[in-house]
């Protein structure tokens, strides 16, 4: 299904048209390389063992990205909401099977661009390279901050930081997934929430 401009998240339009100053022609060309993919709640966009051959912009909905540890337990790396990009990028660049699972937690709409089409777009729209360098720096910074939090903050500190910086998560994500993301047991998270609520 082709992408219609009126259905695109305004942040996508602002990013490329304003921040990176794509002309109308460049933006239309870029959009022509995308297709629309709808994924229903609980279905997967990607599973471990599959090769990632595309990038997907999360136009509507939310997702969780997780891996399995040696005991087969899910370890959530991050949640994605509107205006995020999805994919197993190690697999995307190496061409090897990936290790990440990406499951949609709401009925969602993705704008998908294949690796081949993205490479074509990079050649035809040089400004796209500026955006990608910017995105990689932001992703690296976010990953570093996430590792630092897990290494230096207590479970309660991680929880409180999440409530301060991303309160919307608690409206859209089941508590068992939030517990996995914080690396604590669901029962411990429930007790912590009750204790902190009773403090106030």
Secondary structure, DSSP 8 states (H G I E B T S, - for coil): ----GGGS-HHHHHIIIIIS---HHHHHHHHHT-EEEEE-TT-EEE-TTS---EEEEEEES-EEEEEE-TTS-EEEEEEE-TT-EES-HHHHHH-S----EEEESS-EEEEEEEHHHHHHHHHH-THHHHHHHHHHHHHHHHHHHHHHHHHHS-HHHHHHHHHHH-TTHHHHS-HHHHHHHHTS-HHHHHHHHHHHHHH-
